Structure formats: C-alpha cells, structure tokens
C-alpha cells in the first residue's frame, strides 16, 4: 500500500455501511493508514441516525445493505447541512455492477466493485482527501503546523540520493532528500516542512517554486543553492516565482551548515514567541474555561477539570451559570476542530450560550432541552458558526432537589455512580449536533441521585487515542476508574488514572465535570 499522503486529524471519521467481516477489516486497515477512525453500521437507517449524531468526513456504502433505497439515501445525505460535498464511495458486489452509473448520477463520488484490495481502496480514499476534504479544511490543518514548536524538517531537492549539496550530518534537524516533483509534494503534504532547498543540479525543481509559494497551504522558505554568484536567468526566474533567498555552496561545510541551522533556530524562536503571546492572551480573556473549578451549592458539590493538549487552548469548554438563587446550569461542550481554530469558535459559542441564558433567565424558568433548541437555531443561522460542529450537554441543578435535568446535543453519555450499590450506569445522550439541522428537537432526561451518588460529564478527549492495556473499550476504562475514584477530592487523580490506563498519550484537550449529591454527608 502507498505511504500516507494526508493525515486528517484525530477526530476525523469514516462511516461505512458494511457487514462482511473481511471487507470491514480491509476498510479499517486502510482507514488507519490514512489516520481515520471507522464506524460501521448495518443499513442506511442506522447510518442516517449516526450522521445526525456525529460528523463524518467520508461515507462508504454497500448498496446491497440499502436495497433499492441507495439512491434515496444518497439524496437524503446530500440534504443534510455539512454533507453537501462530503465524498461518498459505493462498494458494490458484482451482480449490482449494472447500477454503477445510477449511483454516480445520484451523487456518489466513486465506485468500487467487490472483491477489492487495499491499494485500490487507498487510492480512492486518498483522492477524495486531496480533492475535497483538504480543500475545505486545509487552513485549519496547516494552522496546527504553524502554531506548534515541534522542530520542522528540511526538504533538499536533488538529482541524486548520494551526492548532496549540503552536509546533512551537520544539520540540526531532519533533511529529506527528494528527486522528483511527486516526492516533493508528497513530503510537503505529509511532513512539517519549514525550508525547501533547491540543489544546484536539481533543474527539475526550479519551475515548481511558484507552485509552492502560491499555495496557501505551504508556509515555507524556498532557498536556491548555487555554485555561481552570477545574476543569470536562473536567478531572475527563481525570484520572479517568489523564491526567498540564494545561498552559495562554495564555502566550508561549517559555515554552510551554520547558515542553515541559524534559519531553523530563528524559525523556532519566532514560533515560540508567537505561541507564548497567544497563550498569554488566551489566559487573560474574560470568556474562558478555568483549568480547575470547585463550588459548594446547597446539597451539591461541583468540581470541574479542564486541560489543554500540548498547553494550547482547544475546542473544549464548560460553564457554570447561576440562573437564580435556587437554580444553576452546568454546560460542557466540544467544538469539532483542533487547537487554536477550535478555540476561537469555542469563545463564540460561549458568547451565544451566555446571551441565551440571560434571555431564558428573564422567563423565570430553565428548560435544558429548550435551551438547546434556541442555541441550535441561532447557530444554524450564523454564517460562520454553521461551518463547524459542536457537542453540548446541559445539566440543571436545583438547591432543594436531588434531581438533575439533563439534555444533550450530540454529546457523550453521562456516567452515574451509585454509592449504595457501587454500580456505574450510563445515561445515554439523545440529540443531534448543534447547528446541523434547523428546528431540531431535544429531550430532557431526569437523573435522580441519592446521598453520595455522583454524576460525571466529560468530553471525548478521554475516549480517543487512549488504547487499553487490558483489551477494554475506552468507555469501560473510564467507567471503571470513575467507580474507583468517584469519592476522591480531586479530579486530577481520575485524570492521572485514565492517563496511566492507556498505551498512548492523550492527543486532545479534555474536560470533566463531577456533580455529587451530599445531603446528610458531613
């Protein structure tokens, strides 16, 4: 199978309507190579339900599981906000090959005939990514490269893998040697490239300078290596295309390597300075989620834990809002994006939420489901916010009651620990993502807690990229450690336990809210 050309990010998913185990295994293997997670479903109705609950970047359909309704399913999918241009791949058995043109006419983007192999599926999915997904999301994906301090790599364009124009052993970062246009752009897409060096004999690379510099996805320096100091047509062409600088290679190795290393160090210095400034600004904004929060509220004890990934603000947010003397609303949400781009949107969501909460407070009552409906309609009509998706869960507490009213928009289940029995139960979240459809309806779920019982709300940073050493699902791991740590004073201990339970580090920001009913406790 070809190497990965594009990584779509930690939260990117493929939805596949397929039930044949061998095909599911092939799809999963290829998806993993491309950096995707796959959710499978048995038919088109289950698929439509899943599409309302979570955003998917690619859809794979076996028409045999949709019967004659596959064309209708594709039409229904295209009518859902956000899925107008999402790639759809039909993988059909041989006896349905005659309908291939129908599927394509109805809006499918590709067609594969069973049996299929990994390489062919990889080519189709990678083509979709390059044509559509990358075009829509490339700004945020490459923003992640610009806003991190991971040391970038250098590309050296050469006509040989053996005879090179620079002393690679003396360069203080990885140097990737490429010998043709295909290798060059594959590396630009898949690596964190800071500098492109055009070797003195790499004549094939000179016409590509303008293509690199004019693509907003590539924020790189392009430097021409020369043996001559003459201002000839090659130099003029290089600068006319937008090239950055020229460096002579007719100098001692020490000087040449020092010049290249200084560019890397200067790039790293400015990135660190920029990120520090943004992080400082984020910490001083009036609209933000504190990293730690604790509140005693009547018979309730409320604690929140909020942690950035790599110290950079992301899409998670929470809020505790006092409606009146006897009622308080807790919200927890996650904008579906990464790091800074998601963080900017999370501030807008918090602004919407606070404004809406003030309006409903004047009505002297709070209904979590109604709150979500009003927020959903506001977000749906917002031109910019409607381009992203968010989960949001709402919990309403009253001072004089042991009942929590819970509603969710595409959120994860809440977990309830019963002190008397020691059992942990899941309260399933019902409701679509905010902003996906106009006039969406949401439902309230009452949760009754007895003395010592605890409710846990959390974002999916705890469920992704944290593989178990015990062959358990991430939800089972979370429930097990919540049962063990439900009565402890600090959520940091629960967070540490979950970190140690996995084979991988957390790769997303994460947030938890723990609500304990403590009537009669000392």
C-alpha positions in Angstrom: 0.0 0.0 0.0 1.2 3.5 -0.7 2.5 5.7 2.1 0.2 8.0 3.9 -0.3 11.2 1.9 -2.6 13.1 4.2 -3.4 12.9 7.9 -6.9 14.1 8.5 -6.6 14.7 12.3 -7.5 12.9 15.5 -11.3 13.4 15.2 -11.8 12.5 11.6 -14.0 9.6 10.9 -15.4 7.4 8.1 -18.9 6.0 8.2 -19.2 2.6 6.4 -22.4 0.7 5.7 -20.9 -2.8 5.6 -21.4 -6.1 7.4 -19.0 -8.5 5.7 -16.2 -9.1 8.2 -13.4 -9.4 5.6 -14.4 -6.1 4.0 -14.7 -4.4 7.3 -11.2 -5.5 8.2 -9.8 -4.1 4.9 -11.7 -0.8 5.3 -10.4 -0.4 8.9 -6.8 -1.2 7.9 -6.8 1.4 5.0 -8.6 4.0 7.2 -6.0 3.6 9.9 -3.2 4.2 7.4 -4.9 7.4 6.4 -5.3 8.5 10.0 -9.1 7.8 10.2 -11.4 6.0 12.7 -14.2 4.0 11.2 -17.7 3.5 12.5 -19.7 0.6 10.8 -23.5 0.3 10.6 -25.8 -2.4 9.3 -28.1 -0.3 7.0 -28.9 3.1 5.7 -31.3 3.9 8.5 -28.7 3.3 11.2 -26.3 5.4 9.0 -28.7 8.4 8.9 -29.0 8.2 12.7 -25.2 8.2 13.2 -24.8 11.1 10.7 -27.1 13.2 12.9 -25.1 12.5 16.0 -21.5 13.0 14.7 -19.8 14.5 11.7 -18.1 12.1 9.3 -15.6 13.1 6.6 -16.1 10.1 4.2 -19.1 7.8 3.7 -18.8 4.3 2.3 -21.9 2.5 1.1 -22.6 -1.1 0.3 -25.8 -0.8 -1.8 -26.7 -4.4 -1.0 -27.5 -3.3 2.5 -29.6 -0.4 1.3 -31.6 -2.3 -1.3 -33.3 -0.1 -3.9 -33.1 2.8 -1.5 -29.4 3.6 -2.0 -30.2 6.4 -4.4 -32.7 7.9 -2.0 -30.1 7.5 0.8 -27.5 9.5 -1.2 -30.1 12.2 -1.9 -31.1 12.3 1.8 -27.4 12.6 2.8 -26.8 15.5 0.4 -29.7 17.4 2.0 -28.1 17.4 5.5 -26.2 20.6 6.3 -22.4 19.9 6.1 -22.7 16.8 3.9 -23.3 18.6 0.6 -19.8 17.9 -0.6 -18.6 15.0 1.6 -17.2 12.2 -0.5 -19.4 9.1 -0.9 -17.8 5.8 -2.1 -20.1 3.0 -3.3 -18.6 -0.5 -2.9 -20.9 -3.0 -4.6 -21.0 -6.7 -5.3 -20.5 -7.8 -8.9 -24.2 -8.5 -9.5 -25.0 -4.8 -8.9 -22.3 -3.5 -11.3 -25.0 -2.5 -13.8 -26.2 0.2 -11.4 -22.9 2.0 -11.1 -23.8 4.9 -13.4 -27.1 5.3 -11.3 -25.1 5.7 -8.1 -22.7 8.2 -9.6 -25.6 10.2 -11.2 -27.3 10.4 -7.8 -24.3 12.0 -6.2 -21.7 9.3 -5.3 -18.1 10.3 -5.9 -16.6 6.9 -6.6 -17.4 3.3 -7.3 -15.6 0.1 -6.4 -16.5 -3.5 -7.4 -16.1 -6.4 -4.9 -13.8 -8.0 -4.3 -11.4 -5.1 -3.8 -7.9 -4.8 -2.5 -6.3 -2.4 0.0 -4.3 -0.4 -2.7 -7.4 0.3 -4.8 -9.4 1.5 -1.7 -6.5 3.5 -0.5 -6.2 5.3 -3.9 -9.9 6.2 -3.9 -9.9 7.5 -0.3 -6.7 9.4 -0.7 -8.0 11.0 -3.9 -11.1 12.1 -2.0 -9.0 13.7 0.7 -6.8 15.6 -1.8 -9.7 16.9 -3.8 -12.4 17.7 -1.2 -11.5 17.3 2.4 -8.2 19.0 2.2 -9.6 21.9 0.1 -12.2 22.5 2.8 -10.1 22.1 5.9 -6.5 22.8 4.8 -6.3 26.1 6.5 -7.0 24.7 10.0 -4.9 21.6 9.4 -1.8 23.6 8.4 -2.5 26.2 11.1 -1.7 23.4 13.5 1.8 23.1 12.0 2.3 26.9 12.2 1.2 27.1 15.8 3.4 24.5 17.4 7.0 24.3 18.5 7.8 20.9 17.1 11.1 21.3 15.1 10.3 21.3 11.4 12.1 19.4 8.6 14.1 20.5 5.6 13.5 19.2 2.0 16.6 19.1 -0.2 15.7 18.9 -3.9 18.5 17.0 -5.6 19.2 14.9 -8.8 20.9 12.2 -6.6 20.3 10.5 -3.3 24.1 10.0 -2.8 25.9 13.2 -3.9 24.4 16.1 -2.0 25.0 19.9 -1.9 24.9 20.3 1.9 26.5 18.4 4.9 23.3 16.6 6.1 25.2 15.2 9.2 25.8 18.7 10.4 22.2 19.9 10.1 20.3 20.1 13.4 17.0 18.8 12.0 15.9 16.0 9.7 16.7 16.6 6.0 14.5 14.7 3.5 16.1 14.3 0.0 13.6 14.2 -2.9 14.4 13.6 -6.6 11.2 14.5 -8.4 8.0 16.5 -8.2 5.9 13.7 -6.8 8.3 13.1 -3.9 8.5 16.8 -3.2 4.7 17.4 -2.9 4.1 14.2 -1.1 6.6 15.3 1.5 5.2 18.8 1.7 1.7 17.5 2.4 2.7 14.8 5.0 5.6 16.5 6.9 6.1 19.6 9.0 8.4 21.4 6.4 10.0 24.7 7.3 12.6 25.1 4.5 12.9 23.8 0.9 16.4 23.8 -0.5 16.8 23.7 -4.3 20.0 21.8 -5.1 22.4 23.3 -7.6 21.8 20.5 -10.1 18.1 20.0 -9.4 16.9 21.7 -12.5 13.6 19.9 -12.3 12.7 21.8 -9.1 13.1 25.4 -10.4 9.8 25.6 -12.3 8.0 24.4 -9.1 8.9 27.4 -6.9 5.9 29.4 -7.9 3.6 26.5 -7.3 5.0 26.1 -3.7 5.0 29.8 -2.9 1.5 30.5 -4.2 -0.2 27.6 -2.3 -1.6 29.0 1.0 -1.1 25.5 2.5 2.7 25.7 2.4 4.2 28.3 4.7 7.9 27.5 3.8 11.1 29.3 2.9 12.4 28.3 -0.6 16.2 28.8 -1.0 18.2 28.2 -4.1 21.7 26.7 -3.7 24.2 27.9 -6.2 27.8 27.3 -7.2 28.0 30.6 -9.1 27.4 34.2 -7.9 26.3 35.4 -11.4 23.0 37.1 -11.7 21.8 34.9 -14.6 18.4 33.9 -16.0 18.0 31.1 -13.4 18.3 33.6 -10.5 15.9 36.0 -12.1 13.3 33.2 -12.7 13.7 32.0 -9.1 12.9 35.4 -7.6 10.2 36.1 -10.1 8.4 33.0 -8.9 8.6 34.2 -5.3 11.8 32.4 -4.1 13.1 33.7 -0.8 16.9 33.6 -0.9 20.1 32.3 -2.5 22.9 30.6 -0.8 26.3 29.7 -2.2 27.6 26.2 -1.6 31.2 27.2 -2.4 32.2 27.6 1.2 33.4 25.4 4.1 30.9 22.9 5.5 31.0 24.6 8.9 29.8 27.9 7.5 27.2 26.4 5.2 25.7 24.2 7.9 25.7 27.1 10.4 23.8 29.3 8.0 21.1 26.6 7.5 20.9 25.8 11.2 20.5 29.5 12.1 17.4 29.7 9.9 15.9 26.8 11.8 16.7 28.3 15.1 15.3 31.7 14.1 12.0 30.0 12.9 11.8 28.1 16.2 12.4 31.3 18.2 9.6 33.2 16.5 7.1 30.4 16.7 7.8 30.0 20.5 7.4 33.8 20.9 4.2 33.8 18.9 2.6 30.9 20.8 3.6 32.3 24.1 1.9 35.6 23.3 -1.3 33.8 22.1 -1.3 31.6 25.2 -0.9 34.6 27.5 -3.7 36.4 25.7 -6.0 33.3 26.0 -5.4 33.1 29.7 -6.4 36.7 30.3 -9.6 36.7 28.2 -12.8 37.2 30.3 -14.5 34.4 28.3 -12.6 31.2 29.1 -12.9 28.0 30.9 -10.8 27.8 34.1 -8.5 24.8 34.4 -9.9 24.0 37.8 -13.2 24.9 39.4 -14.9 23.9 42.6 -18.2 25.0 44.1 -20.4 24.0 47.0 -24.0 24.7 46.1 -26.7 23.8 48.6 -26.7 20.0 48.8 -24.5 19.7 45.7 -20.7 19.6 45.3 -19.5 20.6 41.8 -15.9 20.2 40.5 -14.6 20.8 37.0 -11.3 19.8 35.4 -10.1 21.3 32.1 -6.8 20.6 30.5 -5.3 21.8 27.2 -3.5 19.4 24.8 0.2 20.5 24.5 -0.6 23.6 26.5 -2.5 25.1 23.6 -6.2 26.0 24.0 -8.6 23.8 22.0 -12.3 23.3 21.5 -13.4 22.1 24.9 -15.3 24.5 27.1 -17.5 24.4 30.2 -19.5 26.9 32.2 -21.4 27.2 35.4 -24.2 29.7 35.3 -26.4 30.9 38.2 -30.0 31.4 36.9 -31.4 32.5 40.3 -30.9 31.7 43.9 -32.2 28.2 43.6 -31.1 27.0 40.1 -27.7 26.6 38.4 -26.9 25.3 34.9 -23.8 23.4 34.1 -22.7 23.1 30.4 -19.9 21.1 28.8 -19.1 21.2 25.1 -16.6 20.5 22.4 -16.1 22.3 19.2 -15.1 19.8 16.5 -11.8 21.3 15.4 -8.2 21.3 16.6 -6.3 23.7 18.9 -6.5 27.4 18.0 -9.1 27.2 15.3 -11.5 25.3 17.6 -10.6 27.6 20.5 -11.6 30.7 18.5 -15.0 29.1 17.8 -15.5 28.0 21.4 -15.4 31.6 22.5 -18.2 32.4 20.1 -20.2 29.5 21.4 -19.7 30.7 25.0 -20.9 34.1 23.9 -24.1 32.6 22.4 -24.7 30.5 25.4 -24.4 33.3 27.9 -26.6 35.5 25.9 -29.3 32.9 25.5 -29.1 32.0 29.2 -29.7 35.6 30.2 -32.8 35.6 28.0 -34.3 32.5 29.4 -33.5 33.7 33.0 -35.9 36.5 32.5 -38.6 33.9 31.9 -38.1 32.7 35.5 -37.7 29.0 34.4 -35.0 27.0 32.7 -35.6 24.0 30.4 -32.3 22.4 29.1 -34.0 20.9 26.0 -35.5 24.3 25.1 -32.1 26.0 25.7 -30.5 23.6 23.2 -33.2 24.3 20.6 -32.7 28.0 20.9 -29.0 27.7 20.7 -29.2 25.3 17.7 -31.4 27.7 15.7 -29.1 30.6 16.5 -26.0 28.7 15.4 -27.7 27.3 12.3 -28.4 30.8 11.1 -24.9 32.0 11.8 -22.9 32.0 8.6 -19.5 31.2 10.1 -20.5 29.1 13.1 -22.6 26.8 10.9 -19.5 25.7 9.2 -18.3 23.9 12.3 -20.0 21.4 14.6 -20.2 21.2 18.4 -21.4 18.8 21.1 -23.1 20.4 24.1 -24.5 18.8 27.3 -26.6 20.8 29.8 -27.4 19.8 33.4 -29.8 21.8 35.5 -29.5 21.6 39.3 -31.9 22.9 42.0 -30.8 23.7 45.6 -33.8 21.9 47.1 -34.0 18.9 44.9 -31.9 15.7 44.3 -33.0 15.6 40.6 -30.7 16.7 37.8 -32.4 17.6 34.5 -30.0 16.5 31.7 -30.1 17.2 27.9 -27.5 16.8 25.2 -26.8 17.8 21.6 -24.6 15.1 20.1 -22.8 14.7 23.5 -21.4 11.6 25.1 -23.3 9.6 27.7 -23.1 10.8 31.3 -22.0 8.4 33.9 -23.7 7.9 37.3 -22.0 6.2 40.2 -24.5 4.8 42.8 -22.8 4.8 46.2 -25.2 2.2 47.8 -24.6 -0.4 45.2 -21.2 0.7 43.7 -22.7 0.4 40.2 -21.7 2.8 37.4 -24.6 3.4 34.9 -24.5 5.3 31.6 -27.2 7.9 30.9 -27.4 7.9 27.1 -27.3 11.3 25.4 -30.1 11.9 22.8 -29.9 14.7 20.3 -28.0 15.9 17.2 -25.0 18.1 16.9 -25.7 21.8 17.3 -26.1 23.7 14.0 -26.6 20.6 11.9 -30.4 21.0 11.2 -32.8 23.9 11.8 -35.7 23.4 14.3 -34.1 20.3 15.9 -35.8 18.9 19.0 -34.0 17.8 22.1 -35.2 15.8 25.1 -34.8 16.2 28.9 -33.7 13.2 30.9 -34.3 13.4 34.7 -31.5 11.9 36.8 -32.2 11.1 40.5 -29.2 11.0 42.9 -29.2 9.7 46.4 -26.8 10.8 49.1 -23.2 10.2 48.0 -24.2 9.5 44.3 -22.1 11.2 41.6 -22.7 12.3 38.1 -19.8 12.6 35.6 -19.9 14.7 32.4 -16.9 14.5 30.1 -15.6 15.3 26.6 -14.3 12.8 24.1 -10.6 13.6 24.8 -10.9 10.7 27.3 -12.2 8.3 24.7 -9.8 8.8 21.8 -6.2 7.7 21.2 -6.0 6.1 24.7 -5.8 2.4 23.9 -6.3 0.0 26.7 -3.6 -2.5 28.0 -6.5 -4.7 29.2 -8.4 -5.0 25.9 -11.3 -3.0 27.2 -13.2 -0.2 25.4 -12.3 3.3 26.4 -15.8 3.8 27.9 -15.3 0.7 30.0 -11.9 2.1 31.2 -13.5 5.4 32.1 -16.4 3.8 33.9 -14.1 1.6 35.9 -11.8 4.3 37.0 -14.7 6.6 37.8 -16.1 3.9 40.1 -12.7 3.7 41.9 -12.1 7.5 42.1 -15.7 8.8 42.4 -15.4 9.9 46.0 -11.9 11.4 45.8 -11.5 15.1 46.4 -9.6 15.9 43.1 -10.4 15.1 39.5 -6.6 15.2 38.9 -6.4 11.7 40.3 -9.0 10.4 38.0 -7.3 12.1 35.1 -3.9 10.6 36.1 -5.5 7.1 36.4 -7.0 7.4 32.9 -3.7 8.6 31.5 -1.9 5.6 33.0 -4.6 3.1 31.8 -3.7 3.7 28.1 -0.9 2.7 25.9 -0.9 6.1 24.1 -0.8 9.7 25.5 -3.8 11.9 25.3 -4.0 13.6 21.9 -6.8 16.1 22.6 -7.9 18.6 25.2 -10.1 17.1 27.8 -12.7 18.3 30.3 -14.7 16.7 33.2 -17.4 17.9 35.5 -18.3 15.9 38.6 -21.5 16.6 40.4 -22.0 14.9 43.9 -25.3 14.9 45.9 -24.1 15.2 49.5 -27.3 15.7 51.6 -26.6 14.2 55.1 -22.8 14.0 54.5 -20.6 15.7 57.0 
